[in-house]
Amino acid sequence: MPILSNHIQFPSIGYGTYNMPDRETALAVKNALLAGYRLIDGAAFYGNEKGVGEGIRESGIPREEILVTSKVWNRDRGYEKTLSAFQKTLSDLGLDYLDLYLIHWPANTKKYGASAIHENQETWRALEELYEKGLIRAIGVSNFLPHHIEEIGETAKILPMVDQLEIHPGWLQKEAVDYCQSHGILVEAWAPLGRMTMVGDETLISISRAHGKTPAQVSLRWEIQHGILPIPKSSHVERMKQNLSVFDFELSEEEMKALDNLPPMGGRCFDIDEMDL
Ligand SMILES: NC(=O)c1ccc[n+]([C@@H]2O[C@H](COP(=O)([O-])OP(=O)(O)OC[C@H]3O[C@@H](n4cnc5c(N)ncnc54)[C@H](OP(=O)(O)O)[C@@H]3O)[C@@H](O)[C@H]2O)c1
């Protein structure tokens, strides 16, 4: 199981909560926890943090056994705004600490010019302060490429412990993954199933058949064998369980390479430096 640079142990797989209305989220999170997930990935942007908190309470599972993630949204970047956004997230969740807080997206120079770097550094300074106060057990970033991490590193006291990136067969982001892993930063995969848009791929289908597994399970296994922590989302209990059942088979080196070498496909395959966020 992955261990962060500050020695906190994470499970090998987490549960995503994007694109679920608030009213459905409580039941989904409760079901996910009862199915065995212990890492819940959320964000202020998803608009359902009240539901996440309700689901946690309704599960009856002790708070300290669950790892809860949130992210500061783009309009809340900067030192003061991040501190306020964090308080709103805690209050919506009904919790008194978070296990992991991430900067959702870096400000990029295409949109913010020369001030982008300062903006990211100031957002990071707020996360460091919250971490030092004991309000967050681990801090990190999301969608940060190596150069964004280097830029916050110029003023940081603490380096990110996690980088959450879009990763699925057809979008490995190898350069960013290699950079993170060589700097002790745990990589989490968002859209680890590519939002199920690359499931018609012949390579993925034939590897799945060879193992008697689904393309979703093979995708998750491929990420885990790369040392990456996937956070699949499903509103269906059977799929939640299916996505956890990925520890009874192993992909060969050849199969791993075949999946590594798929052309860009599935999910969003964003060019982060070109985004208008
Ligand atoms: N940091 C970021 O910028 C960022 C961006 C996007 C997402 N995220 C996080 O990453 C999480 C996962 O990403 P995602 O939700 O975009 O995509 P995903 O997990 O790759 O795919 C979710 C989709 O796959 C379906 N699905 C799940 N398991 C399945 C299975 N075993 N068989 C068939 N279909 C299955 C789900 O449908 P059903 O629900 O109907 O089962 C849903 O439509 C999010 O929920 C969120 O927490 C982070």
The ligand as an SDF file (V2000), in Angstrom:
LIG
                    3D

 48 52  0  0  0  0  0  0  0  0999 V2000
   -8.3300   16.3140  -10.0530 N   0  0  0  0  0  0  0  0  0  0  0  0
   -9.1290   16.4900  -11.0830 C   0  0  0  0  0  0  0  0  0  0  0  0
   -9.0180   17.4680  -11.8490 O   0  0  0  0  0  0  0  0  0  0  0  0
  -10.2160   15.4990  -11.3280 C   0  0  0  0  0  0  0  0  0  0  0  0
  -10.9370   15.5530  -12.5260 C   0  0  0  0  0  0  0  0  0  0  0  0
  -11.9250   14.6160  -12.7320 C   0  0  0  0  0  0  0  0  0  0  0  0
  -12.1700   13.6340  -11.7760 C   0  0  0  0  0  0  0  0  0  0  0  0
  -11.4710   13.6230  -10.6090 N   0  0  0  0  0  0  0  0  0  0  0  0
  -11.7150   12.5940   -9.5550 C   0  0  0  0  0  0  0  0  0  0  0  0
  -11.4660   11.3070  -10.1200 O   0  0  0  0  0  0  0  0  0  0  0  0
  -12.6100   10.4740   -9.9450 C   0  0  0  0  0  0  0  0  0  0  0  0
  -12.7150    9.4460  -11.0600 C   0  0  0  0  0  0  0  0  0  0  0  0
  -12.7840   10.0740  -12.3230 O   0  0  0  0  0  0  0  0  0  0  0  0
  -14.1240   10.1650  -13.1870 P   0  0  0  0  0  0  0  0  0  0  0  0
  -15.2830   10.0140  -12.2820 O   0  0  0  0  0  0  0  0  0  0  0  0
  -14.0590   11.3910  -14.0060 O   0  0  0  0  0  0  0  0  0  0  0  0
  -14.0080    8.9550  -14.1940 O   0  0  0  0  0  0  0  0  0  0  0  0
  -13.8160    7.3530  -14.0960 P   0  0  0  0  0  0  0  0  0  0  0  0
  -13.7320    6.9180  -12.6870 O   0  0  0  0  0  0  0  0  0  0  0  0
  -12.7230    7.0010  -15.0410 O   0  0  0  0  0  0  0  0  0  0  0  0
  -15.1530    6.8240  -14.7730 O   0  0  0  0  0  0  0  0  0  0  0  0
  -16.3980    6.9500  -14.1510 C   0  0  0  0  0  0  0  0  0  0  0  0
  -17.4330    6.3790  -15.1150 C   0  0  0  0  0  0  0  0  0  0  0  0
  -17.1980    4.9860  -15.3190 O   0  0  0  0  0  0  0  0  0  0  0  0
  -18.3690    4.2360  -14.9970 C   0  0  0  0  0  0  0  0  0  0  0  0
  -17.9140    2.9910  -14.3290 N   0  0  0  0  0  0  0  0  0  0  0  0
  -17.2940    2.8950  -13.1390 C   0  0  0  0  0  0  0  0  0  0  0  0
  -16.9310    1.6250  -12.8860 N   0  0  0  0  0  0  0  0  0  0  0  0
  -17.3560    0.8950  -13.9550 C   0  0  0  0  0  0  0  0  0  0  0  0
  -17.2620   -0.4710  -14.2810 C   0  0  0  0  0  0  0  0  0  0  0  0
  -16.6490   -1.3540  -13.4830 N   0  0  0  0  0  0  0  0  0  0  0  0
  -17.8090   -0.8930  -15.4610 N   0  0  0  0  0  0  0  0  0  0  0  0
  -18.4200   -0.0040  -16.2970 C   0  0  0  0  0  0  0  0  0  0  0  0
  -18.5080    1.3230  -16.0280 N   0  0  0  0  0  0  0  0  0  0  0  0
  -17.9780    1.7640  -14.8780 C   0  0  0  0  0  0  0  0  0  0  0  0
  -19.1810    5.1310  -14.0790 C   0  0  0  0  0  0  0  0  0  0  0  0
  -20.5650    4.8880  -14.2580 O   0  0  0  0  0  0  0  0  0  0  0  0
  -21.5600    4.5320  -13.0390 P   0  0  0  0  0  0  0  0  0  0  0  0
  -21.3750    5.5570  -11.9830 O   0  0  0  0  0  0  0  0  0  0  0  0
  -22.9020    4.5710  -13.7110 O   0  0  0  0  0  0  0  0  0  0  0  0
  -21.1760    3.1450  -12.5960 O   0  0  0  0  0  0  0  0  0  0  0  0
  -18.8450    6.5320  -14.5950 C   0  0  0  0  0  0  0  0  0  0  0  0
  -19.6540    6.8570  -15.7120 O   0  0  0  0  0  0  0  0  0  0  0  0
  -13.7510   11.4920   -9.9160 C   0  0  0  0  0  0  0  0  0  0  0  0
  -14.9580   10.9380   -9.4710 O   0  0  0  0  0  0  0  0  0  0  0  0
  -13.1600   12.5600   -9.0540 C   0  0  0  0  0  0  0  0  0  0  0  0
  -13.2150   12.2050   -7.6840 O   0  0  0  0  0  0  0  0  0  0  0  0
  -10.4910   14.5290  -10.3810 C   0  0  0  0  0  0  0  0  0  0  0  0
  1  2  1  0
  2  3  2  0
  2  4  1  0
  4  5  1  0
  4 48  2  0
  5  6  2  0
  6  7  1  0
  7  8  2  0
  8  9  1  0
  8 48  1  0
  9 10  1  0
  9 46  1  0
 10 11  1  0
 11 12  1  0
 11 44  1  0
 12 13  1  0
 13 14  1  0
 14 15  2  0
 14 16  1  0
 14 17  1  0
 17 18  1  0
 18 19  2  0
 18 20  1  0
 18 21  1  0
 21 22  1  0
 22 23  1  0
 23 24  1  0
 23 42  1  0
 24 25  1  0
 25 26  1  0
 25 36  1  0
 26 27  1  0
 26 35  1  0
 27 28  2  0
 28 29  1  0
 29 30  1  0
 29 35  2  0
 30 31  1  0
 30 32  2  0
 32 33  1  0
 33 34  2  0
 34 35  1  0
 36 37  1  0
 36 42  1  0
 37 38  1  0
 38 39  2  0
 38 40  1  0
 38 41  1  0
 42 43  1  0
 44 45  1  0
 44 46  1  0
 46 47  1  0
M  CHG  2   8   1  16  -1
M  END
$$$$
